[in-house]
Amino acid sequence: MFNAQVIIERENLIWEVYKFSLNLEDRVFRLRKLTVDPRYVAPPAELRERIDREAELLRVIFSIITPDWLADGAFIWPNSGPLTAFFGDQRLYNNRKLSFHSGLDIVARQNEPVVASNSGRVVAASNFYFSGKLVIIDHGLGLFTTYHHLEKILVKRGQMVRKGEMIGLVGQTGLSTGPHLHWSVRLGPNRIDPLSLLALSFPSKK
């Protein structure tokens, strides 16, 4: 049992304190062995600068907190395909590199539509080395959803999108073993299980 406390300070300096308990349970994560292009396990030296630059860009994106809530109601699935990989899975690439899976893998056919899981602002829409063609949506208050390995991006950075709006097409760009959508959630720098986000309720805009 974990005891937590949330303190909210409003503009009129009135403080609200919420105390609650969480029941924490052990979780077993799968280990999957994957064979991928060697350049994704040991990238060529000439690409290291690009990889470092993209990592820094993502760090900056997730550090910026929009003060307004941009989402509208509950979050939805970005694609209806079956899940093949879960948050927390361990990945062993080419029997060498072990990594942590930070989202959900949704299997879908090439060029199937990918929709925004909620309303927000597109803060990235570009091609990244590991993520392939990637879209990141800022939903406000530090919450982001990301959509990886797209075949085609249908939105632009700075564009406002609505929940359910098509933002791209399923592909297998970047570090990918086949057509699928890698969908992940960030709360600032912290990685969140998308299944947890889907289980929560949020206010709808009138």
N, C-alpha and C positions, 0 to 999 in steps of 0.2 A: 504494500500500500504506500502510495506517494502522496503527501499533502502539499498542495499548491496554493498560491495566493496571487491574485491579479489586482493591481491597483490602477485605477483610471483617474487621471487628472483632467478636468474640463476647463474651459476658458475662464469660467467664473471662480476658479480655484477650489471648487467643490471636489472632494476626493471620494471615490467609490471603491470599496474593497470587497472583493469576492474571494471566498475561501472554498475549496473543494478538494476531494480526494480522488486519486486515480489508482485503479487496480492494474498493476503492471504484470504482464505474463511473459514467460520465455517464448521465443519464436525461433523456429529452425529454418535456416535459409538453405536453398538448394545450391549445389555446385554444378555448373555446366561447363563442358569442355567444347570450345569452338575453334574451328580452323578458319583463319582469315588471311588476307593479303599481308605478307610479312612487313610491308611498309607502314602498317598500322600498329605493329608490335614494336618495331624498331625503326621509327621514321628516319629518312635520310637527313644528313646534317644540314643540307640546304633548305629544309623545310622547318627546322627548329624555330627560326625567327617568326615564321608565320604562326606556328602553333602557340608560341609564347604570347604573341600579339593578340591572338583570338582569345586565349585564356584571360588575359588582362581586360579585354573588352567585356567579356562576360562578367568578370568580377565587378567592373564599374556599373554595368547595367543592373545587376542584382543589388547593388548598394544604394541605388537611388529610390527613395520611397515617395510615391505619389500620395499626397495627403487626403485625396478624395477617393471614395469607394466607387469604382467604375462598373463593377459587375451587377448583374440583374438576376436575382433569385438563385436557385440551386445550379450547380455545375452539371454539365452533361458530358456524355462520352463523345470524343472527337471523331470516332469511327466505330461501327458496330461489329467489327470482326472479333474473333476469339483471342484470348490472351495466351501467349506462349512464354512470357518471362515476367517476373514480378519484382517489385521493389525489394531490394536487399539481396537478391540472388548474387552468388559469387560466380565470376566469369574467369575461366582460365583460357587464355588465347594462345594457340599454338604450343600448348604445354609449357609456356614461359611466363606470361604476364597475367597476374591475378588482379581482378578489379571488382568493384562494387557496382551493381546495377541500380541506377538512381531513379528508375521510373517503371513504366509498364510497356511491354511490347505487344502491340495489337497487329495480328496478321491480317493482311488485306491484299487484294489483287493490285497490280501495278495500275496507277492512274485512278484508283478509287478516290472519292472526295474525302478531304479532311476538313472538319468544321471547327470553329472556335468553341471551346467548352464553356465560355461565358463572354460577356461583353467586356471590352477594354481597349487599350491603345497598343498598337504594334510598335515594339521598341527595337526589334531586330528582324530582318528579313533578308538573309544573305547565305552564302555558301561557306561552311566551316569545314576544316580538315576532317575532324572526327565525326561531327554531327551531320555532315552533308548539308543539303539545303534545309535551312532552319528558320522557323518563325517563333518569336517570343512575344507573348501578350502580357501587358501589365494590367492587372485588374484593380490596382490601387492598394494602398496601405501595406505595400511591400510584398504582395502576392502576385506571382507570375506563373503562367503555364507555358511549356515549351513543346514544340512539335518538330521532330527530327527526321532526317533521311528522305525528305520530300523529293519527288520527281520534278515538281514545278511549284513555284511560289506565286500565289495569286493576290498578294497584298503588298503594301509598301510601308516602310518605316514611317511612323507618325500617323498612320491611318487609324481611325476609330472603327472597330468592328462590333457587330452585334452577336449575341449568343446564337449559335447554329449557322452563322454565315460561313460559306466556304472560303478557306484561306490557302489551300494547297491541294496537291494530289500525292497519293501514296507513291513512294519510290524506294530505292535502295542505294542512295548516295551516301558517301562517307563510309564509316566503319559499319558495314551491314552485310549479313550473309544471305539476304533475300528481301523481297518486297515486304515492308511492314512499317508501322508507325511507332516510333518510340515517343511516348508521352510522359512528361515529367512535370513536377510542381516545385516551385521554390517559394519559401517565405524568407525574403532577404537572402542571406547566404546559405540558409538551411534547406536541405532536401527533404521533401515531404512525400509520403506515400499517396499517390493520386486516389487510391481507394478510400483513404480517410477523408479526402476532400469531397468525394462524391457522397459520402455518408452524412455530410453536414447540411444544414438548412441555412439559407441566407435570405434577407428581405428582398422582395421584388419591388421594382420601381413602378410607380403608378403612371 
